[in-house]
Amino acid sequence: MNLLSIENLKAGYKLKNYTVEAVNNVSLEVQENEFLGIVGESGCGKSTLALAVIRLLPFPGEIFSGRIRFKGQDIITLSENDLRKIRWKEISIVFQSSMNCLNPVKKIKDQMSDVMIYHDNHNHNGAQSVERISKALELVNVSPKYLEAYPHQLSGGMKQRVVIAMALLLKPSLIIMDEPTTALDVVVQRKILQDLEDLRKELGFAVIFITHDFSLLIEISDTIAVMYAGTIVEKAPSYTIFSRPLHPYTYGLINSFPPLTGERKRREGIPGNPPDLSTKIEGCPFFERCSKHIEGVCEESEPPNMEIENNHTVKCHLYNEGKFINGKNSK
């Protein structure tokens, strides 16, 4: 069953003299208990997509068109009061640089209490609130003794865990995580991700995990969607997309980080820079950086979204033109 369904979503920022289309005709589905990873370079529209799903785009951001259905309900048409009933209760979010989202002058207990006050329909007395917050902290391996602590008294990893506990507090069906571990060292990153995966299996929530680091997603995600210039260029089960990437951009991302085992090989990055999303893009947005682009085709027309095999889609002219078959050039 689809928990979340995004259909032809367009969102961005209307400025005085131009419009930035940060999300351009994106369609995605998230199943119950699924772990969906969204990966791409900085500036490709990942965070805008996350904020659009929960309708928290800051001014001058707005949703231009499309549908966002959660449990069959169109989020775009909901009033602010109805949205408040869904946020944190049904869909919660761990923001980018979320460690800095904690109020430095409020205790952890008070900040987590605010979530229940504003987003839970039930009244809570002091003892019930403290017990519920303590259990949420224990889920992420933070001792309840830190309820009376201020954020500056916690380490970076502990602050990150507190924010995740805050997202879990009302037991939502979907948690959106926007690069939640970027500021942490790799050891703490891995531990938090392992704990998150254990919690997902135990509590049964779905996750949309946004990152620019492909290696983070391979082991923990069920499905990976690759985003470039505001659009999804490839989507497949995680093992499939890692073992057989179809889009040249996906291949470049995977080959830009070294494997832990095997033969030592020189890493090659992706040349050039992402396109300016404030200007209209003609053709494929990746063609100027693509070593396999087809002259007279890629720069002139937008590639169609094609399902090459079961649950593996790619948006690339190489497949539309029959130039790329089974991951190898046919000529």
Secondary structure, 3 states (H helix, E strand, C coil): CEEEEEEEEEEEEECCCCEEEEEEEEEEEEECCCEEEEECCCCCCHHHHHHHHCCCCCCCEEEEEEEEEECCEEHHHCCHHHHHHHECCCEEEECCCHHHHCCCCCCHHHHHHHHHHHHCCCCCCHHHHHHHHHHHHHHCCCCHHHHHCCHHHCCHHHHHHHHHHHHHCCCCCEEEEECCCCCCCHHHHHHHHHHHHHHHHHHCCEEEEEECCHHHHHHHCCEEEEEECCEEEEEEEHHHHHHCCCCHHHHHHHCCCCCCCCCCCCCCCCCCCCCCCCCCCCCCCCHHHCCCCCCCCCCCCCCCEEEEECCEEEECHHHHCCCEECCEECC
